[in-house]
């Protein structure tokens, strides 16, 4: 699911099988006491589950979906509640697209797939901008909210050995039980990339998986508002927090707060609350200053009226009037 940037509707994705509707829109502007749910007519995905939906951080409102049919589709808003799809690519991934996202400074759509590929597609140019190939399945992609060149990839915990290393063992007929085609990867579930370094991984983060369960695509990460911290759930179950400013693979802090797997954890910053308090305090000060200035202006107008009415026939009486007003709190 994904919220519309205006926060007035919620978009949900389904499956492309059985020729059913693939996307629904829940309009939160209630009409006649109930919410309005509509289904988009177009069905660009051809089979399987639609794994991801994300609105792009661009001027024109649009969102992207990635599905099990290897396709990445861009949906543009043609009119109110009218969305038209455009297939960006369908052959760049050889397996299911698990996550999609958009870069802020360039109209590039990121897609991460179970085929271990990370693809950056330039929408304006209509071509691939960069590709990455890693040794593990990609489960999701998450751009940094502050540094628009950075993005994080979540990977699975299983990877595969090169059969070239196993062949000498098998050829000599010794310990054939060693023909295991995979091993468990610990402490590298999260990979940090920079779009300016096309093929280089900046850093990797992770934790030692205690549970025997495989890393689920339902376990997701979240950036802190300042883009310095990354939080992740796990199947252990722990909440892991990473600080990307330090060159360490292990979590900066791990919190065991649940009894079963943690799907997602958000880092909440106090900066917003502090900024809101400062704004309220500033408004109160401005109101007080305005009230004081208004009170002074009223006093000057009153004095001018009394002078015009010849109430004060001498400067001494005017001074005495001002002193009396100050004592009564009028000034």
FENRAQUI-V850702 format. One record per residue. BURIAL is b if it has 9 or more other C-alpha atoms within 8 Angstrom, else e. Layout:
burial->BURIAL
burial->BURIAL
//
This chain:
burial->e
burial->b
burial->b
burial->b
burial->e
burial->e
burial->e
burial->b
burial->b
burial->b
burial->b
burial->b
burial->b
burial->b
burial->b
burial->b
burial->b
burial->e
burial->e
burial->e
burial->b
burial->b
burial->b
burial->b
burial->b
burial->b
burial->b
burial->b
burial->e
burial->b
burial->e
burial->e
burial->e
burial->e
burial->b
burial->b
burial->e
burial->e
burial->b
burial->b
burial->e
burial->e
burial->b
burial->e
burial->b
burial->e
burial->b
burial->b
burial->b
burial->b
burial->b
burial->b
burial->b
burial->b
burial->b
burial->b
burial->e
burial->e
burial->e
burial->e
burial->b
burial->b
burial->b
burial->b
burial->b
burial->b
burial->b
burial->b
burial->b
burial->b
burial->b
burial->b
burial->b
burial->b
burial->b
burial->b
burial->b
burial->e
burial->e
burial->e
burial->e
burial->e
burial->b
burial->b
burial->b
burial->b
burial->b
burial->b
burial->e
burial->b
burial->e
burial->e
burial->b
burial->e
burial->b
burial->b
burial->b
burial->b
burial->b
burial->b
burial->b
burial->b
burial->b
burial->e
burial->e
burial->e
burial->b
burial->b
burial->b
burial->b
burial->b
burial->b
burial->b
burial->b
burial->b
burial->b
burial->b
burial->b
burial->b
burial->b
burial->b
burial->b
burial->b
burial->e
burial->e
burial->e
burial->e
burial->b
burial->b
burial->b
burial->b
burial->b
burial->e
burial->e
burial->e
burial->b
burial->b
burial->b
burial->b
burial->b
burial->b
burial->b
burial->b
burial->b
burial->b
burial->e
burial->e
burial->b
burial->b
burial->b
burial->b
burial->b
burial->b
burial->b
burial->b
burial->b
burial->b
burial->b
burial->b
burial->b
burial->e
burial->e
burial->e
burial->e
burial->e
burial->b
burial->e
burial->e
burial->b
burial->b
burial->e
burial->e
burial->e
burial->e
burial->e
burial->e
burial->e
burial->e
burial->e
burial->e
burial->e
burial->e
burial->b
burial->e
burial->b
burial->b
burial->b
burial->b
burial->b
burial->b
burial->b
burial->b
burial->b
burial->b
burial->e
burial->e
burial->e
burial->b
burial->e
burial->e
burial->b
burial->e
burial->e
burial->b
burial->b
burial->b
burial->b
burial->e
burial->b
burial->e
burial->e
burial->e
burial->e
burial->e
burial->b
burial->e
burial->e
burial->e
burial->b
burial->b
burial->b
burial->b
burial->b
burial->b
burial->b
burial->b
burial->b
burial->b
burial->b
burial->b
burial->b
burial->b
burial->b
burial->b
burial->b
burial->b
burial->b
burial->b
burial->b
burial->b
burial->b
burial->b
burial->b
burial->e
burial->e
burial->e
burial->e
burial->e
burial->b
burial->b
burial->b
burial->e
burial->e
burial->b
burial->e
burial->e
burial->e
burial->e
burial->e
burial->e
burial->b
burial->b
burial->b
burial->b
burial->b
burial->b
burial->b
burial->e
burial->b
burial->e
burial->e
burial->e
burial->e
burial->e
burial->e
burial->e
burial->e
burial->e
burial->e
burial->e
burial->e
burial->e
burial->e
burial->e
burial->e
burial->e
burial->e
burial->e
burial->e
burial->e
burial->e
burial->e
burial->e
burial->e
burial->b
burial->b
burial->e
burial->e
burial->b
burial->e
burial->e
burial->e
burial->e
burial->e
burial->e
burial->b
burial->b
burial->e
burial->e
burial->e
burial->e
burial->b
burial->e
burial->e
burial->e
burial->e
burial->b
burial->b
burial->e
burial->e
burial->e
burial->e
burial->e
burial->e
burial->b
burial->b
burial->e
burial->e
burial->e
burial->e
burial->e
//
